[in-house]
Amino acid sequence: MNNNNFIYQYSIFLFSLIGVFLTFQILSSLNTDCTSGGCSNLSSNEDYYFFGIPNYYLGMIHYTILSTLSFISLYTNRKVNKWIVSIRNTMIIFGFLYSIYLISIMFNEQKFCQLCFYSATISSLLLLFLLVLGINNKTVEVKKSIKYLYIFSILAIICLIIFNPSKSVNNAKATTLEKISEEIEVLESVVMGNLNAQITILEFTDFQCRYCAEAATLVNEILNKYPEDVKIVIKNAPLSFHKQAYKAAQYALAANEQGKYKEMYYAIFADYKKLNSNEDWPLEIAQELGLDMNKFVKDFGSDKIKKQIDLEMSQFRNSGFKKLSVPKFVIQGKEFLGERDIETFSKIIDKELNL
């Protein structure tokens, strides 16, 4: 085998490993909230799942298989190698075509997706290496030094994943309350807890966001622990890629017209995935709550409720948040940044209460 063949075979292996690392890095940044735009928008949108698999997991699987096949080919006989390399080459071509599909979605949505960009770049390079190498070239050099190089490359990527500097910085980030540029008025938003409480917490939420569903548990814990001292103002910020979230917010506010917002809020979040297949599922909840269904349906479609949601969405966009993500908590007029758990919130609340 000539030296150029080795270079291209190794390049395919190395860039597949880089794909694993970059996908893991992006995946680790998407595990705390739902974000308006970018990778969270396109990768978390179920309209763009492939056989029910989110794009970031699909990318991780794709690059892992590519690098694994390249590595295994060093330890198998020539006959088996032909099959392994053929499968790898087919996956490279498919991966390139799928990355073009993701890029087309990115332009269609008019939102930049870092994951889509990385995937398109790596997939294009892999296809280029394959074309230069020759699609029908299935020869793999198996010198001992080459095996060591492959093993070293794998260990290097593993170390980068484990000791990822950006991940360490995020984990070490202290809990903070940051001032925002615009004051967020309560207006007609729903208030849970004691109306005269000393501490005011605002939550911007989305009924199809899994992290907002987790935050609903936190809201309940706070209200149970501080029934007299804390009130929580719920504001709607349904993200564009959660297609049923706006409608769910309408239903929740319609329940509020009959004094049952809290029950509807918790009921929807308890099984929010049902909204994907049945956007009118809250009607069943309303019946179970014993609401006047004629009034409920009328309130649901009212301009009053739509204007309230639109106003809350405008507050969300224009309040100067560094990142438009949900759930978003604002404590005493300051944006909360940190771990969302009862222990962390209790420390802040106790400090505000001088306890």
N, C-alpha and C positions, 0 to 999 in steps of 0.2 A: 504493500500500500504506500502511495506517495505521501509526503508530508502534508500537502494541502487537504487531502481526504481526512486525515486525522484532525486537522484544525477545524474543519466544518462539522465533523461528527461531534467533536468535543464542544464546539460552539452551540450546537443544538442542545446538548446535555446541560451546559452551563446556563444558557438563557431560559431553559425550562425551570431550572432551580431558582433563577432570579424571579421568574413568574410566580413560583410558590411563595417566595419571600415577600414580594410586593403585594400579592393578594392577601397574605396573612396580615401584613401591616395595615392595609386598608380595612380589612375585616375587624381588626382589633379596635379601630377607631369608630366603628359603627355600632358598638354594643351598649351604648348608654342612652341614646335618644333617637327620635325620628327627626330628620332634617329636611327643610324645604330646599330642594335643589340638590345638584351634585350626585355623588354615588348613592347616597341613601335614597334619593328620589328614584333613580333608574334601577338600582340593584334591588331595592326592597319592594318595588312595584310588582304586584303579582301578575299584572297584565303581561309582563316581560319575563316571567319564569319559564324555564325550559323543562317540560315534564314535571312541573311542580317544584323544581330546584332553583333557589335564588342564584342569580348570576355570580355572586362572589364565591359561593360554595362550588358552583360549576367550574369556575376558573381554577380554584384550588385543586379540585379533583383532576381537571384536565392537565395542568402542569405537573402535578405529582405523578400521574400515570406516564406522561412523556419522559420525565427524568428517570423514573423507575425502569421503563422499558430500555432506555439507553444504557442504564447501569447493568441490567440483567444480561444484555447482549454480550457483555464482556466475559460472561461465565457459562455460555451455552455453546453448543456445537454449531457448525456452519448451517446445517439444515434448519435448525430451530431459529437461528439468527435471522434467516430470510423472512420467516413469519413475524418475528418480533419487530424487525425493522419496517416491514410492510405495514403493520398495524400502526407503528409510530408515525410513519410518513402520511398515512391516511388521516390520522388524528391531527397532524400539523395542517393539512389542507382544510379539514373541517374547521379547525380552530380559527384559521385565517378568515374563512367565510363567515363564521359566527361573529368574529370581532368586527367585521364590516357591518353586519346587521346591528350590532350594538352602537356603532358610530352613527349609523343612519337614525337610530332612535334618539341619540343625543342631539343631533341636529333638528330632528322633528320636535323634540321637547324644548329645544333652545335652552338647554341647561348643560353646563360642562360636567362631565363625569370623569374623575381621575382614573377610576378603575377601567372604564371603557378605553381611555387614552392609552394607559399602560398595556392593556390587553392587545389593542390594535398594533402598537409599536412592537411588542415582543412577537406577536403572531406573524407580523410582516417580516421581521428578521429571521424567524424560524423558517418561513417559506423561502426566503432568499437563500439561506444556507442550503436548504434542501434542493433548490433548483440548481445552484452552482455545483453541489455535490453530485446531483443526478438522482432523480426519483427512483430509478431502478438499481442504483448503486447500494447494495446491501452488505458490502464488505466492512467488517469491523476489526480493527487492530486490537490485539489482546496482550500486548507486552506488559510485563510486571510493573514497569514505571508508569504506564498509562492507568492501570488499575489504582495505583496509589494516588495519582492525580485526581481521579474521579472520587475516591474516598475522601481525600482532603477537601474537595469542593463541597461534598455533602456535609462534612463536619463544619465547614466554614459557614454555610447557610444555616445550619442548626444553631450555631453559636450566635449568629446575627438575630435569629428569631428569639432565642432565649434571653439574650442580653441586648435587645433592641433599645437603644438610647431614648428614642421618642416615647416608647412604652414606659420606660422607667420615669421619665419626666412627668408623664400623665399620671402615673400611679402615685408619684410623690407630691403632686399638686395639692396645696393646702386648701381647705375650705375657706371661701371668701364671700363677702358681700360687696358687690361692685355697684357704684352709682350709675344710673342710666340717664340718658340725655333728656328724656321727657317723662314728666310725672304721669302715672297711669291712674286715671280716675275710676272709681268703682262704678259710677253711673247706675244703670239698671241691672247690672250683672247679679247673678245668684250669689247669695251669701250663706255659707253654712257655719253654724256655731253661734255664739253669743254676739248679737249685733253691736253691743257696747263694749266688746272686748278691747283690751289694751293693745294687743298685737294683731296686725293685719297681714295675712299672707295671700298673695294672688297666685293662682295657678292657671296658666294657659295650657289647654289640653285638646286632645284629638281622640275621638272615640274608637278609632281603628289603629291607634298606636299601642304596641305591646308594652312600651315603657310607661305610657300614660296609665295603662291598666295596672301595672305594678305600683305606680304612684298613687292610685286610688286607695290602695291598702295603706300607704303612708298617710294620706289625708285622714282616713278613718282613725289611725293610731294617734295622730296629733289631736284630733277633736276629742277623742276619748281621754287623753292624758291632760288636756288643757281645756275643759268644757267651758270655763268662765273667762279664760285669759286670751284665747285665740279665736279669731274668725277667719275663715278661708273663703276668698272670693274666687268663684270659678268663671273663667273666661274661655270662650271657644276659639280655637285656632286650627280648624281642620286643614290639613295639608292637601295640596292639589292631587297628589297621587293616591290618596285614600278616598276613593270615589264615593263611598257611602257615609263618610264622616260628617259632612255638612248636614245631610238628612237626619243622621242620628242626633246631632245637636239640636235640630228643630224639634225632634220628638222629645228630647230631654226638657227643653224649655216649655214645650206644650204641657208636659207633666207638671212643671213648676207653676203653671197657671192654676192648677188644682192642688198645690201644696205638696206635690210628690216628687220634687226634683231629686232629692237625695236618694230616694228609693230607685228611681229610674237610672240615675248616675251609676250607682253601684251594680245594679242588675245588668246594664249594658256591658260594663267593663268586666263583669264576672264571666261573660261568655262572648266577648266582642267579635270573635272570629265568625260567629253566625251571620254578621252583617255582610260578609263576603258573598254568601249564597242567598241571603234574604234581607234586603235593605229595609223592609217593612216589619222585620221581626219585633221592634219595640211596640208594635200594636198589640202583640200577644202579652207583652209585659204590662201594658196599660190595662188590659182586661184583667190580668191577675191582680193588679193593684186596685181594681174596682173603680176605675175612673169613668167619668161620663164620656163615653166614646164619641158621641156627636160633637161635644164641646172640644174634646181632645183633637179630633181630626180637623175641626175648624181652626183651632189655635195653631195647629201644626203648619197650616198653609197661610197663616196671617202675615201681613207685611210687617207688623210689629216685631215678630220673632226674627224674620229675615234681616230686618234692619239692625236688630241687636247683635246678631251673629256677625254681620258685615262690619259693624262698628268695632266689635271686639277683635276681629281679624285686622282691622286698620290699626288699632292700638298695638297689636302684636308686631306689626311690620314697622311702625313708626316710633317705637319707644327707645331705639338706640341699642338693642341687643347686639352683641358681637356676633352671635350665631342664632339664626332663626330656627330653633329646634324646640320640640316638645317632648316631655313636659317641661315647662319653664316656670320656675318659682321666683316670686319677688317678695322679699320679707322686709316689711317696714320701708318700702320704696326702693329697696336695693336688690339687684339681681343676685340670686343664690347660685354659686358655683361650687360643686363638691359632691361628695357621696350622698345620695338620697336615701337616708335611713333615719329611723326615729331617734337614734342616739345623737347623730349629728345635728338634727333639727332641734332636739331638746337642749343641747348646749347653747345654741344661738338664742332660742326662746328664753331660756333661764337667764341668760346674760341681759337680754332686753328687759326682763322683769326684775333684774337686780336680785336674783335668788342665789 
